[in-house]
């Protein structure tokens, strides 16, 4: 079948395109910028009705992976325009085009995972988004569910775990892993976000050379969260696209076990040789576990990339970069 992949120039989008092609599907991409790959692509924004119409023409299914993710207040309007209005326009175009299935990449931030009412977080957890990004995804889910109710097409909602390529884990320049695991990138991130007090706490721990940072909450509890390899996420996407049992479903998609930073940071430091500084940050911090039992039991999803396996690949990338 012909599958439209939005966000085709992004990390998950590129991997999804490759996996779909390997599975024998025809693929069209749709993103704000070209992927640079040998791919039938529509370049444009999701809130552009004409671009959406061209993108969905003749397609059998849509994987709506594209989104604007930001925690910067100045970018909030653009984020709502892309994630909410863009999703609405794309859904309407897909309905007009006779698309059979629409798979929507949502987020665990709809719960929210950073302030769970109970653990593990299941699909029955109350939806209480407390971030603007989480709110855009929650509104997107409502739009998708509306089309399921009125019979436009089959829909599947996947609440994504945090996703990374294994090779990114030890890259201080990575958008996600840099600020999460390296001290200087985290200081710069907090400064950009206007969190001056947090930046000062981090700066006070700076040993004057590159270092990892082990973040803990105000009570000294290390952060814990899910980090899922892109390849496992793509496995779940293909199941959502192809399985009859996925139709109309809402599933958490991510790794089975969360990553405990108290264990991960020493393992990273053993690879890089960098020191680890420990910083207790204000508030409750990040500590959650999200259940993927439903997608495993319903669709047969089986994640293969544990954090240990991801770090083995990250180590090879680190050594290659160090030798360059």
N, C-alpha and C positions, 0 to 999 in steps of 0.2 A: 504494500500500500504506500501511498504518498503521505509522508508525515511532515508537518510544519514544526520546526524547532525554533521557538523564540529565544532570544539570548544566545544565539548560535556562535557568537564570538567569545562568549565567556567560558570559564573553566568547565562547568558542568555541561554547557551547551556543546562545546567542541567534542567532549568525550561522548556525549549522547549521539551526536551526528555520526561519529566513527562507529559506534556500537550498532546503530540502526542500519548503517550500510553493510556492516559485517553480517547482520541478520537477514539481509536481502531486501530491505525496504528502500524505497526512493525517498530522498530527503530534500526539503527546501529550508533555507535559513531565513531568519528575520531578526534584524538587530539594528541598533542605531549606528553601528559601524560595521564595516565588512570584516569578515573573519580572515581573509587572505587565503582561504582554502579554495580548492577546486569544487565549488558548490553553487548550486542555483540559490541565489540569495536576493531578498528584498531588503534594501537599506532604508530605514525610516523609523519613525517613532510610533509607539503602540497607540497613541491617542490620535494618530492621523488616519482617518477613516479610509481614505483612498489607498494608503499603503497597506492597511489591514486587508482590504478587499483583494488587492493583488496578491498578498501573501497567502491567503486561505483558498484562493481559486483552485478548484480541482483537488483539494486535499481530502484525505480520508480521516485524518486525526491531527490533533494539535498537542504538542508538549509545550505548555506555556511556562518556560523557565526564566524568561527575562524579567528583570526587576531593577529598581534603583534602591540601593541600600545605603543609608547614611544616618549618622547620629548628630549631624551638624544642623543647627537650627536654621541657618540661612538656606539650606537645601531642601527644607521640608515641603515647600510648594511644588518643586520639581518632582519630589518623591511621590506625593499624592497624585500628581498629574500622570506619572508613569504607571504607578502600581494600582491605582484605583480607576481613574478615567481610562487609562490605556487598556486595562483588563476589560472594562465595560465595552469599549469600542471593538476590541478584538472578539469578544464573545458574540456580540451582535453580528459581526461580519461572518464568523464561523457558522452561526445559525442560518444566516442567509445562504451560505455556500453549501449547506447540506453536510457539514462535517459529522462524522458518526461518533467520535469520542474526543473529549477535551480533558487533558490531564493538567492539573494546576499545581504548580510548586508553591505551597504555602510555607509556613515556618512555625517552629516551636514557640516563637515569641507571641503567638496568639493566646497561649495559656495564662501567663507567661512562664517559661521555664526558670527564669531567674528569681521568681517568687512563688514557688509551687505551694499549693494547699495540701498536697499529699504526694508521696513518692512510692513507687515510680509513677511518673506522669503518664496516664493512659489517654486514649481518645475521649474518654468520658470526663476528663478534667474540665472544670468550668473555664470558659473562654473569657479571659480578663486581661487583654493586652494592655501593657503599661508603658509601651514605647511607641513613638509615632510609626516606626517601621512595622511593629507588630500590629498596630491598628490598620495600616494599609493592607496587610495580608488578611486580617480578619474581615475587612470590607470586601476584599477580593473573593474570599470564600463565600460570602453572602451572595455576591453576583453570580458565581459559578453555581451555587446551590439553586438559585432562582431558575437558571436554565435547565437544571436537572428536573425541577418540579414541573415546569411547563412543557417538558418533553422535547426541548430543542435538540438534544443529543445526550449520549451517555457521558457522565462526568466522573472523574476520580480526583480527589484532593489528597495531596501528599504533604504532610507537615515535616519539612526538612529539618534534620539535625544540622549542626554546624559542619560544613564540608570543606575538606582540603585535599590537595594533591600531597602525597607522601613527601615528595621532593621539596615542598614548601616549608616543612616543619622546622628546619634548621636554617631558614633563610631570613636574616634580619631585615631584608628589604621587602618581605612578603607583607601584603596589606593586612592579613590576619595574624600570621605567626610572628611577625616582627614585634608588634606591640604586646603580644600575648606572652612571649617567652624571652624577649631580649630587653634589657633595661633602657638603653638610650632610645630605641624606637618607641617604647612605652611612654617615656617622658615627653617626646615630641607629640605623640598622639594626644596625651592629656592636655598639653598646651594648646593644640589646635582646637580641642573641644572646649576650651575655656575653664578647665578644671585645675585652677592654679594651685589650690591646696594639695591636691593629689600629686601634681607635678613636683611640688616642693618636697613632699614625703619621699618620692622616688629619687629625686636629686640628692637628697641627704644620704642615701645609701650608695651613691655612685662611687665605685672604687677607683675611678679615673682611668679605666680601660674597659674594653668590651666585656659585658657580663650578661648572664641570664638573670631573670627575676622570677622568684617564687612568690606569687601573690597569695596573700591570706586575708581573711576578713578581719573585722575589728576585734574579734575574739580569738584570733590566731589560728583559725581553721583554714587549711589550704583549699584553694579553689578546686572544683570538680565539675566536669562537663563532658558532654559527648563530642568527639571529633571523629568524623566519618570520612573514609577515603572516597574520593570521587568515583572510583570504579565500583564500589558497593552501591553508591547512590544510583549510578546508571543501571545496575542490575535491577534495582527496584523500579526505576522508570520504565524499563522494558516490560516488566511484569504488569505494571499498571496499564500500559498501553495494550498489551496482548491478551491478558487473562480475562475470560468471561466473568470470573468471580470478583473482578475489581470494579465492575460497573456500579456507579452510585456510591462507592465506598470512600471513606475517609481513613487515612492510615498515617501513623507516625513512621517516618523513614529515617533510619540511622543505625549506628552501631549498637550492638547489644549491651555493652558495658561502657560506663563513663570513664574518662581519663582522670586519674587522681594526680594533681600537679605535684604533690609531695613525692610521688614515685617517678613521674615523668621528667621533672627537671634534673634530678641527679643523673638519670639515664642520658639526657641530652648533654649534660656537662661532661660526662665520661667520653662522649664522642668528640665534642668540640674543644675540650681542654679549658673552657672558660669558667670563671668562678660563678657561683650562684649566690645572689643576695636575696634575702628574705625581707619582704615589706608587708606590714599589716595595713590594709587600706580601710577607710571608713565604710561602715554599713555591713550588711549581711553577706556581701560578696556573691560569688557564683557557686552554687552547690546543688546539683540536681541529677536525677536519673530518669530518663524517658524510656518507656516500654515500647519495644518493637514487636511484641508478641502477636499482635493482631495481623500484621503483614506477613510475619513468618508462618503463622498457622493458616491464614486464608490464601495467600498467594505463593507460599513456598520460598519466601525471601531468606537467604542465608548469607549474611555478611562474612567476608573472608579476610578482611584487612584489619587485624587487631592493631593497637597502637604500637606494640612491640615490632610487628612486621613492618608497619609504616616507618618506624625509626631505623630499621635496618636499611631500607631504601634511602631514607634521608641521610644516613651516614655515608652511603656511597656518593650521593650528590655533594655533601659537604667536603669529602676528601677530594673529589674531582675539582671543585671550585678552589680549594686550597692549593692544589697543584698547578692551577692555571697561571 
